[in-house]
Every structure is written in structure tokens, then in C-alpha cells.
Amino acid sequence: MPSPIRTLVHDFRWIHLAVGLSGNTLFFVGSILFLPTFEPWKTLAVWMFIVGSALMLLGSLGELLKQTLAPNE
């Protein structure tokens, strides 16, 4: 019986890519919101940085699991 993590990595490889891309997008938009023109949006920018960073970390961990659990695929 395969483990749930192995099944997730094998059958749903696109998930960690989508999570990482979402994190990158949030991080990028958060960077723009730090420009002086968007001064009232700085709190949102900080939260976009935090959430974006967490999603990028999860995406990277998913890539690590993919490489570790299925290196030949």
C-alpha cells in the first residue's frame, strides 16, 4: 500500500508547482506595493510577502519530495 505522501507526489505533481507559482506571484505583487505610490497598501504588502514566502517554501518542499520519492520519473 503506497504512502499518502508518495501518492500525493506521484499523482498530483502539479500541486506544488501551483503553490510555488502562487507564492511567487504574491511576493512579486507585494514588492510592487512597497513603492511610494502605494503607501496606504503597505500592510497588505507585508502580508503578501509573508504568505508568498510560505507558499514558495511549500512549493520547494514539494519539489524536494518529488525528487526524493520519484527521482527517475
DOLUMBA-330246 format. One record per residue: x, z, y of N, C-alpha, C in turn. Coordinates in pm, 1 decimal, always signed. Layout:
DOLUMBA-330246
<guti <X; Z; Y>; <X; Z; Y>; <X; Z; Y>>
...
END
This chain:
DOLUMBA-330246
<guti <+84.3; +0.0; -118.0>; <+0.0; +0.0; +0.0>; <+89.1; +0.0; +124.7>>
<guti <+72.0; -98.3; +213.5>; <+157.2; -104.8; +332.1>; <+122.4; +4.9; +433.1>>
<guti <+224.6; +46.9; +507.8>; <+201.5; +149.6; +608.5>; <+124.7; +90.5; +727.4>>
<guti <+51.4; +174.2; +800.3>; <-23.6; +123.7; +916.4>; <+67.2; +61.5; +1022.7>>
<guti <+185.3; +117.7; +1042.9>; <+277.0; +62.1; +1143.3>; <+325.9; -75.2; +1099.6>>
<guti <+360.5; -88.7; +971.6>; <+406.0; -218.8; +922.2>; <+294.4; -323.0; +934.8>>
<guti <+172.1; -283.6; +905.1>; <+58.3; -375.4; +918.9>; <+38.8; -414.1; +1064.7>>
<guti <+44.9; -315.9; +1155.1>; <+29.8; -343.1; +1297.5>; <+137.2; -439.3; +1346.3>>
<guti <+262.0; -415.9; +1306.3>; <+372.5; -501.4; +1349.7>; <+359.8; -640.6; +1289.6>>
<guti <+322.2; -649.8; +1164.3>; <+316.3; -779.2; +1096.8>; <+194.6; -861.4; +1139.0>>
<guti <+76.8; -799.2; +1141.9>; <-46.3; -873.3; +1167.3>; <-81.5; -888.4; +1315.1>>
<guti <-29.6; -800.2; +1397.2>; <-66.5; -801.6; +1539.0>; <+57.5; -803.7; +1627.6>>
<guti <+147.1; -896.9; +1602.4>; <+271.5; -904.9; +1678.3>; <+248.6; -933.5; +1825.2>>
<guti <+140.4; -998.3; +1858.5>; <+112.1; -1033.8; +1996.9>; <+81.1; -912.0; +2081.8>>
<guti <+44.1; -799.6; +2019.7>; <+4.7; -681.2; +2096.6>; <+120.5; -629.7; +2181.1>>
<guti <+238.7; -611.5; +2121.5>; <+348.4; -556.2; +2201.1>; <+395.2; -654.3; +2307.3>>
<guti <+378.1; -783.3; +2282.4>; <+411.3; -881.6; +2386.0>; <+313.3; -872.2; +2501.9>>
<guti <+184.5; -858.1; +2472.7>; <+83.5; -845.8; +2578.0>; <+102.1; -716.2; +2656.9>>
<guti <+136.1; -608.8; +2587.9>; <+158.6; -480.6; +2655.5>; <+279.4; -491.2; +2748.1>>
<guti <+387.4; -550.2; +2699.7>; <+507.2; -567.3; +2782.0>; <+482.4; -656.5; +2901.8>>
<guti <+410.2; -765.9; +2881.8>; <+378.6; -856.3; +2992.3>; <+290.1; -787.4; +3096.1>>
<guti <+194.9; -708.4; +3050.4>; <+110.9; -632.2; +3143.8>; <+195.3; -535.3; +3225.1>>
<guti <+289.0; -468.9; +3158.8>; <+379.1; -377.2; +3228.8>; <+464.6; -448.3; +3331.1>>
<guti <+517.9; -563.6; +3294.0>; <+598.4; -641.1; +3389.1>; <+516.6; -683.2; +3509.4>>
<guti <+392.4; -725.2; +3486.4>; <+305.3; -767.5; +3595.6>; <+274.1; -651.7; +3689.8>>
<guti <+239.4; -536.3; +3633.8>; <+212.5; -419.3; +3717.2>; <+336.1; -379.5; +3798.0>>
<guti <+451.7; -384.6; +3735.7>; <+575.9; -348.3; +3803.2>; <+603.2; -445.2; +3917.9>>
<guti <+582.9; -573.0; +3895.8>; <+605.5; -674.7; +3998.5>; <+509.7; -657.9; +4116.2>>
<guti <+381.1; -642.7; +4086.7>; <+283.1; -625.1; +4193.8>; <+308.6; -494.0; +4268.2>>
<guti <+345.1; -389.6; +4194.9>; <+379.8; -263.0; +4259.3>; <+497.9; -279.1; +4353.5>>
<guti <+594.2; -362.1; +4316.3>; <+709.1; -388.2; +4403.7>; <+665.2; -453.3; +4534.0>>
<guti <+574.3; -547.4; +4524.7>; <+523.9; -614.6; +4645.1>; <+451.1; -515.5; +4735.4>>
<guti <+376.9; -423.3; +4675.0>; <+300.9; -326.7; +4754.5>; <+389.7; -226.6; +4827.7>>
<guti <+519.9; -223.5; +4799.3>; <+612.2; -137.4; +4874.1>; <+661.3; -202.5; +5002.6>>
<guti <+625.9; -327.3; +5026.6>; <+664.8; -393.4; +5151.5>; <+591.6; -327.3; +5269.0>>
<guti <+653.8; -327.3; +5386.5>; <+593.7; -259.4; +5503.0>; <+451.5; -305.8; +5536.6>>
<guti <+419.5; -428.8; +5508.8>; <+286.1; -480.5; +5538.1>; <+177.9; -405.1; +5461.1>>
<guti <+211.4; -356.7; +5344.8>; <+113.8; -290.8; +5257.1>; <+130.6; -138.3; +5255.9>>
<guti <+171.2; -81.6; +5368.3>; <+195.3; +63.2; +5379.9>; <+80.0; +148.3; +5324.9>>
<guti <-47.0; +116.6; +5354.1>; <-156.0; +200.8; +5301.3>; <-168.6; +198.4; +5148.5>>
<guti <-103.7; +105.4; +5083.6>; <-116.5; +89.0; +4938.3>; <-1.4; +153.9; +4861.1>>
<guti <+80.7; +233.6; +4926.1>; <+199.5; +288.8; +4858.7>; <+165.6; +378.7; +4739.8>>
<guti <+58.9; +456.5; +4750.7>; <+22.4; +542.3; +4637.1>; <-13.9; +456.7; +4516.0>>
<guti <-88.7; +350.8; +4537.8>; <-121.2; +258.8; +4428.8>; <+5.9; +195.5; +4373.0>>
<guti <+98.9; +160.5; +4462.0>; <+225.0; +100.3; +4417.6>; <+302.2; +195.0; +4326.5>>
<guti <+304.8; +322.4; +4361.5>; <+374.4; +421.1; +4278.1>; <+311.0; +427.8; +4139.9>>
<guti <+178.9; +432.8; +4135.6>; <+110.7; +439.5; +4005.9>; <+129.5; +311.5; +3925.5>>
<guti <+134.5; +197.7; +3994.0>; <+160.9; +71.6; +3923.5>; <+302.1; +73.3; +3864.5>>
<guti <+397.2; +130.5; +3936.3>; <+532.8; +144.7; +3883.5>; <+533.0; +232.5; +3758.4>>
<guti <+466.5; +346.3; +3766.0>; <+465.8; +440.5; +3653.5>; <+399.2; +378.5; +3531.1>>
<guti <+280.0; +323.2; +3548.7>; <+207.8; +263.8; +3435.5>; <+281.3; +139.7; +3384.6>>
<guti <+330.3; +56.7; +3477.4>; <+405.6; -62.5; +3437.7>; <+529.3; -28.1; +3358.0>>
<guti <+601.1; +75.1; +3401.1>; <+721.0; +117.6; +3328.0>; <+686.7; +165.7; +3187.8>>
<guti <+578.5; +243.5; +3177.6>; <+536.8; +293.0; +3045.5>; <+498.3; +177.2; +2953.9>>
<guti <+427.4; +78.8; +3007.9>; <+387.6; -36.1; +2925.3>; <+509.0; -120.0; +2884.7>>
<guti <+605.0; -134.6; +2975.1>; <+727.2; -208.2; +2937.6>; <+801.7; -135.0; +2827.1>>
<guti <+804.7; -2.0; +2833.9>; <+868.8; +76.0; +2728.0>; <+796.5; +56.1; +2594.9>>
<guti <+663.5; +61.6; +2596.6>; <+587.4; +38.9; +2473.4>; <+610.3; -101.6; +2418.0>>
<guti <+615.4; -200.3; +2506.0>; <+642.4; -337.1; +2461.6>; <+779.0; -349.2; +2397.0>>
<guti <+878.4; -282.4; +2455.0>; <+1013.2; -285.3; +2397.4>; <+1017.8; -213.5; +2263.4>>
<guti <+946.7; -101.8; +2254.2>; <+941.1; -31.7; +2125.3>; <+873.7; -117.8; +2018.5>>
<guti <+770.9; -191.9; +2057.4>; <+706.1; -283.1; +1963.4>; <+801.6; -391.0; +1916.2>>
<guti <+880.5; -443.7; +2007.8>; <+981.2; -544.6; +1970.7>; <+1085.3; -484.2; +1876.4>>
<guti <+1126.4; -360.2; +1903.8>; <+1221.0; -291.8; +1815.5>; <+1162.5; -274.8; +1675.6>>
<guti <+1036.8; -231.6; +1668.4>; <+972.5; -217.5; +1537.5>; <+963.2; -350.7; +1465.1>>
<guti <+931.3; -456.0; +1539.7>; <+921.6; -588.9; +1478.2>; <+1056.1; -629.4; +1418.1>>
<guti <+1162.2; -608.3; +1493.2>; <+1295.0; -644.9; +1444.4>; <+1340.4; -556.4; +1328.7>>
<guti <+1300.2; -430.4; +1331.9>; <+1342.0; -336.5; +1227.5>; <+1262.2; -355.0; +1098.6>>
<guti <+1130.8; -372.5; +1112.1>; <+1045.4; -379.0; +993.0>; <+1032.1; -518.1; +934.3>>
<guti <+1054.0; -621.5; +1013.6>; <+1041.2; -758.5; +964.4>; <+1151.8; -846.6; +1022.7>>
<guti <+1278.7; -816.8; +991.9>; <+1388.4; -888.6; +1056.4>; <+1398.2; -1036.5; +1018.7>>
<guti <+1344.8; -1076.2; +903.7>; <+1359.9; -1215.2; +857.5>; <+1241.4; -1303.4; +891.0>>
<guti <+1142.3; -1249.2; +956.8>; <+1021.9; -1329.7; +987.1>; <+1023.8; -1379.2; +1127.5>>
END
